[in-house]
Amino acid sequence: MRFLIIIIAFLVALSCEDMETVIEIEMPPIEKELVIECYLEAGKPYRLMLTETKNYFDNLDECPFVRNAIVVITHAGQRDTLTEAIFFNDNCDPNDIIPYGFWPYLNHDSTRFFNYGSNTLCPHDFDNSFTVEVWDTTGRFAMSTTQFIPESPIEQFFSDSNNSGEYYALLSTMDDINTTDFYRFVLHKTSLTKKRSNGVASIPVARNPKFDRTLDDGGVFAGKEVTTASNYRFKSGDTLIGTIYHIDKTYHDYLESVGDAQSANASPFGQPAVVKSNIIGGQGIFAFLSYDRDTIVVP
């Protein structure tokens, strides 16, 4: 009987040899697109990050920035051409770039590198739209248009505890019943900036919030107080910075789809997610940042 089991195992092993055949699948070439990320703030300089999409098997260490492009933001007939940030040694190492968004134009809410910018301050204008246009050296062209929307003031911002001494934070704003509205609620702890490793300048850290949620007024909040709250994750003495962004639908959909894409990449069983963009001829987002912000200390 033991001998028979050995023979069967040997035959099974032989039959599995053909199962190790390597199958090569040819991936069709994908044309790379321009990626624009540009957030406008009234009274702040124009800043824009320009990169391009990568294929799945591309080297992630390759230059992330699109160099030597023509970038123009137009408002009320006035065209402003953004200049490229300075690179040490004229290379494309992210560690060698002097990025826009840092001192003296530190921008807490746009915390990625910005490789194009100008000293023109974005006007506070409800009536005229803003357009961005980008031409690169290979002939690619991308553009988008956005409109200023007013901020939505914070109605309530407080924290409360459970029996274990842990605290949650609540943020709310009043919804306008006459419009369809979208919101982003964000909580940061302690500060929006931190000192660089050399201790010389501050750098923004607002891209790592403790709480971040997008909402629309839908059929629940229309004309009422829009409220959301974190879980119990804070302690007495914590400094909390609460921000409510009043955003348009395109930015809302972009944020939601980016979150879906990140979740899909983290799971081998997740369905692929498409990032929703408002860029014509490319990918990314062009939007206004209209927000109200306040700070509390957990009691």
Buried (B, 14 or more C-beta within 10 A) or exposed (E): EEEEEEEEEEEEEEEEEEEEEEEEEEEEEEEBBBBBBBBBBBEBBBBBBBBBBBEEEEEEEEBBBBBEBBBBBBBEEEEBBBEBBEBEEEEBEEEEBEBBBBEEBBBBBBBBBBBBBBEBEBBEEEEBEBBBBBBBEEEBEBBBBBBBBEBBEBBEBBBEBEEEEBBBBBBBBBBBEEEEBBBBBBBBBEBBBEEEEEEEEBBBBBEEBBBBBBBBBEEEBBEEEBBBBBEBBBEEEBEBBBBBBBBBEBBBBBBBBBBBBEEBEEEEEEEEBEBBBBBEBBBBBBBBBBBBBEEBEBE
